[in-house]
Amino acid sequence: MIEFYAARTPNGRKISIMLEECAARYETHMIDIGKGEQFDADFTRINPNAKIPAIVDHDAPEPVIVFESAAILIYLAEKFGKLIPKDARGRAACMSWTAWQVANVGPMFGQAHHFTSKAPETCAHAIERFSTETARLLHVLDKRLSEEAFLAGDYSIADIAVFPWIRVALEPIAKARPDLVGDTPHIRRWFAEVNARGAVQRGLAMGR
């Protein structure tokens, strides 16, 4: 059994999708980050950084704790032997695009959302900076998906990492800044294919 600590955020949904794709036996513990439950001592013993997601794998001889979404995706891919290429070239692409999401898509999309929707004061410079960078990342993604059906060639943890962020961000960003985003036909084709997977839909229903 795997204990899964989550919230209904893109990072949380990465892991719920992966657990479903792996047909893993798991129990979900929802963490109310709005109430600050991620700072409770019981949770910080699992993730000292007080962020979701995190897992505790009880299938090992001793419980294994993994936090940070990319680390969890890689751990589960290796544990179940799926959704990560075995050849060096494919694995390198998969790891590169997974790291790209963690280092770029999450932080930039999150900052763009904060400064356009949540900041108590309008900061035109921040809005322009993060909107421009978010649009650039979408163009990078669309170009990659014009070359390959999925980010690492075949469907993998790289697609699972990126998908939940595109799910919540593409339409608002494209609507708010059509001058920057433009058309994204390859992202939209890819999104429809990933979204149609049964495990993805079950993962999106996390905790319901």
C-alpha positions as CSV (number, residue, x, y, z in Angstrom):
1,M,0.0,0.0,0.0
2,I,1.1,3.5,-0.8
3,E,0.0,6.5,1.3
4,F,-0.5,9.5,-1.0
5,Y,-0.6,13.0,0.5
6,A,-2.3,15.4,-1.9
7,A,-4.3,18.5,-2.7
8,R,-6.3,19.2,-5.8
9,T,-3.5,21.1,-7.5
10,P,-1.6,20.4,-10.7
11,N,1.3,18.9,-8.7
12,G,-1.1,16.8,-6.7
13,R,-2.8,15.5,-9.8
14,K,0.4,14.5,-11.5
15,I,0.8,11.8,-8.8
16,S,-2.8,10.7,-8.7
17,I,-2.7,10.2,-12.5
18,M,0.6,8.2,-12.2
19,L,-0.8,6.0,-9.4
20,E,-3.8,5.2,-11.6
21,E,-1.6,4.6,-14.6
22,C,0.4,2.1,-12.5
23,A,-2.7,0.5,-11.1
24,A,-1.1,1.0,-7.7
25,R,-2.8,0.2,-4.4
26,Y,-2.9,3.5,-2.6
27,E,-4.8,5.5,0.0
28,T,-5.2,9.3,-0.5
29,H,-4.9,11.7,2.4
30,M,-6.2,15.1,1.4
31,I,-4.2,18.0,2.8
32,D,-6.1,21.3,3.1
33,I,-3.4,23.8,2.1
34,G,-5.9,26.6,2.5
35,K,-6.1,25.9,6.2
36,G,-2.3,25.4,6.4
37,E,-2.5,21.6,7.2
38,Q,0.8,21.2,5.2
39,F,2.6,22.8,8.2
40,D,1.2,20.3,10.7
41,A,3.9,18.3,12.5
42,D,2.5,15.0,11.2
43,F,2.9,16.1,7.6
44,T,6.3,17.8,8.0
45,R,7.7,14.6,9.3
46,I,7.0,13.2,5.8
47,N,8.0,16.3,3.9
48,P,10.1,18.8,5.8
49,N,9.5,21.4,3.1
50,A,5.7,21.4,3.9
51,K,4.6,20.9,0.3
52,I,2.3,18.4,-1.4
53,P,2.6,15.9,-2.9
54,A,4.3,13.2,-0.9
55,I,4.1,9.5,-0.7
56,V,5.0,6.8,1.8
57,D,5.5,3.4,0.2
58,H,4.8,0.6,2.7
59,D,5.5,-2.2,0.1
60,A,9.2,-1.9,0.8
61,P,10.9,-3.8,3.7
62,E,10.9,-0.4,5.5
63,P,8.6,2.5,4.6
64,V,10.0,4.7,1.8
65,I,9.2,8.4,1.9
66,V,9.4,10.4,-1.4
67,F,8.5,14.1,-1.8
68,E,8.8,16.5,-4.7
69,S,6.5,15.6,-7.7
70,A,9.3,14.8,-10.2
71,A,11.0,12.5,-7.6
72,I,7.7,10.7,-7.0
73,L,7.1,10.2,-10.7
74,I,10.5,8.8,-11.3
75,Y,10.2,6.6,-8.1
76,L,6.9,5.1,-9.3
77,A,8.1,4.7,-12.9
78,E,11.0,2.6,-11.6
79,K,9.0,0.7,-9.0
80,F,6.3,-0.4,-11.5
81,G,8.6,-0.5,-14.6
82,K,6.5,1.7,-16.8
83,L,6.1,5.1,-18.3
84,I,9.9,5.8,-18.5
85,P,11.9,4.7,-21.5
86,K,14.5,2.0,-21.0
87,D,16.8,3.1,-23.9
88,A,19.3,5.8,-23.1
89,R,18.1,8.3,-25.7
90,G,14.4,8.0,-24.7
91,R,15.2,8.1,-21.0
92,A,17.3,11.2,-21.5
93,A,14.4,12.9,-23.3
94,C,11.9,11.8,-20.7
95,M,14.0,13.1,-17.8
96,S,14.8,16.3,-19.6
97,W,11.2,17.2,-20.3
98,T,10.2,16.2,-16.8
99,A,12.8,18.5,-15.4
100,W,11.7,21.2,-17.8
101,Q,8.3,21.1,-16.3
102,V,9.5,21.3,-12.8
103,A,12.0,24.1,-13.4
104,N,9.9,26.2,-15.9
105,V,6.3,25.4,-16.4
106,G,5.2,25.1,-12.7
107,P,7.1,28.2,-11.5
108,M,6.3,30.5,-14.4
109,F,2.7,29.5,-14.8
110,G,2.2,29.9,-11.1
111,Q,3.8,33.4,-11.0
112,A,1.7,34.4,-14.0
113,H,-1.4,33.3,-12.3
114,H,-0.5,35.0,-9.0
115,F,0.3,38.4,-10.5
116,T,-2.7,38.5,-12.9
117,S,-5.3,37.1,-10.4
118,K,-4.1,37.0,-6.8
119,A,-1.7,39.8,-6.1
120,P,-3.1,42.5,-3.8
121,E,-1.6,45.3,-6.0
122,T,-1.2,45.4,-9.8
123,C,2.4,45.1,-10.9
124,A,2.5,45.7,-14.7
125,H,6.2,44.7,-14.9
126,A,5.6,41.3,-13.2
127,I,2.5,40.6,-15.2
128,E,4.3,41.3,-18.5
129,R,7.4,39.4,-17.4
130,F,5.6,36.2,-16.4
131,S,3.0,36.3,-19.1
132,T,5.7,36.6,-21.8
133,E,7.7,33.8,-20.3
134,T,4.6,31.6,-20.0
135,A,3.8,32.2,-23.7
136,R,7.4,31.3,-24.6
137,L,7.1,28.0,-22.8
138,L,3.9,27.2,-24.6
139,H,5.7,27.8,-27.9
140,V,8.5,25.5,-26.8
141,L,5.9,22.8,-25.9
142,D,3.9,23.3,-29.1
143,K,7.1,22.9,-31.2
144,R,8.2,19.8,-29.4
145,L,4.7,18.3,-30.0
146,S,4.9,19.1,-33.7
147,E,7.9,16.8,-33.8
148,E,6.8,13.9,-31.5
149,A,3.4,12.6,-30.5
150,F,4.4,12.8,-26.9
151,L,7.2,14.6,-25.1
152,A,9.6,11.6,-25.0
153,G,8.3,10.0,-28.2
154,D,5.9,7.6,-26.3
155,Y,3.6,8.6,-23.5
156,S,5.6,8.9,-20.3
157,I,6.0,10.6,-16.9
158,A,7.0,13.7,-18.9
159,D,3.5,14.1,-20.3
160,I,2.0,13.3,-16.9
161,A,4.1,16.1,-15.4
162,V,3.1,18.7,-17.9
163,F,-0.6,17.8,-18.5
164,P,-2.2,19.1,-15.3
165,W,-0.6,22.5,-15.7
166,I,-1.8,22.8,-19.3
167,R,-5.2,21.7,-18.2
168,V,-5.6,24.7,-15.8
169,A,-3.6,27.3,-17.6
170,L,-3.8,27.1,-21.4
171,E,-7.2,28.5,-21.9
172,P,-6.9,31.4,-19.4
173,I,-3.5,32.4,-20.7
174,A,-4.6,32.1,-24.4
175,K,-7.6,34.2,-23.7
176,A,-5.8,36.8,-21.7
177,R,-2.9,37.2,-24.0
178,P,-3.8,36.0,-27.5
179,D,-1.1,38.4,-28.9
180,L,1.6,36.3,-27.1
181,V,0.2,32.8,-27.3
182,G,-1.4,32.5,-30.7
183,D,-2.5,29.1,-32.0
184,T,-1.3,26.0,-30.2
185,P,-2.6,23.1,-32.4
186,H,-0.1,20.6,-31.4
187,I,-0.6,21.1,-27.7
188,R,-4.4,20.8,-28.2
189,R,-4.0,17.5,-30.2
190,W,-1.7,16.1,-27.4
191,F,-4.0,17.4,-24.6
192,A,-7.0,15.6,-26.1
193,E,-5.1,12.3,-26.4
194,V,-3.8,12.5,-22.8
195,N,-7.1,13.6,-21.4
196,A,-8.9,10.7,-23.1
197,R,-7.0,8.1,-21.1
198,G,-9.0,6.3,-18.4
199,A,-6.3,6.5,-15.8
200,V,-6.0,10.3,-16.4
201,Q,-9.7,10.8,-15.8
202,R,-9.6,8.7,-12.6
203,G,-6.5,10.6,-11.4
204,L,-8.2,13.9,-12.0
205,A,-11.1,12.8,-9.8
206,M,-8.6,12.5,-6.9
207,G,-10.2,12.3,-3.5
208,R,-13.8,12.5,-4.8
